[in-house]
């Protein structure tokens, strides 16, 4: 899967993604993978594979950091 980011074509291929060490290998489906390119982060679901990538959500690293901080602080669940 390719996208344009800062006038560059970014290929979010499966090889860029790293599976979370907290993802379990069971059948519950808790499988998350993350890829970073520059200031952009893609969070993907490994149970939703595409031809060469995963279905994913792209956000800036600052936005992802803010979301994770809010979750850790308990201000959002």
URGIQUI-V803442 format. One record per residue. N is the residue number from 0. RES is the residue in one small letter. SS is DSSP state (@ for helix, = for strand, . for the rest). OMEGA is omega in degrees with one decimal (999 if undefined). Layout:
BEGIN
N&RES&SS&OMEGA, N&RES&SS&OMEGA
END
This chain:
BEGIN
0&x&.&-179.6, 1&x&=&177.5, 2&x&=&175.8, 3&x&=&-178.9, 4&x&=&-178.1, 5&x&.&178.4, 6&x&.&176.6, 7&x&=&174.6, 8&x&=&-179.4, 9&x&=&176.0, 10&x&=&-179.0, 11&x&.&179.9, 12&x&.&-177.9, 13&x&@&-178.2, 14&x&@&177.7, 15&x&@&-174.5, 16&x&.&175.3, 17&x&=&-178.5, 18&x&=&178.8, 19&x&.&176.8, 20&x&.&178.6, 21&x&.&175.0, 22&x&.&178.4, 23&x&.&-177.5, 24&x&.&-177.8, 25&x&.&-176.2, 26&x&.&-177.4, 27&x&.&176.4, 28&x&.&179.4, 29&x&.&-175.5, 30&x&.&-178.4, 31&x&=&176.1, 32&x&=&-177.5, 33&x&=&174.6, 34&x&=&-179.3, 35&x&=&173.5, 36&x&=&-177.3, 37&x&.&-179.5, 38&x&.&-177.8, 39&x&=&-179.2, 40&x&=&174.6, 41&x&=&177.3, 42&x&=&-174.0, 43&x&=&177.8, 44&x&=&-176.6, 45&x&=&176.3, 46&x&=&177.5, 47&x&=&-178.5, 48&x&=&171.6, 49&x&.&-176.9, 50&x&.&-177.7, 51&x&.&-176.4, 52&x&.&172.9, 53&x&=&170.0, 54&x&=&-174.6, 55&x&=&175.9, 56&x&=&178.7, 57&x&=&177.9, 58&x&=&174.7, 59&x&=&179.2, 60&x&@&177.9, 61&x&@&178.8, 62&x&@&178.5, 63&x&@&177.1, 64&x&@&177.6, 65&x&@&178.6, 66&x&@&179.4, 67&x&@&178.1, 68&x&@&179.4, 69&x&@&178.2, 70&x&@&179.8, 71&x&@&-179.8, 72&x&@&179.7, 73&x&.&-179.3, 74&x&.&170.6, 75&x&.&-178.4, 76&x&.&999
END
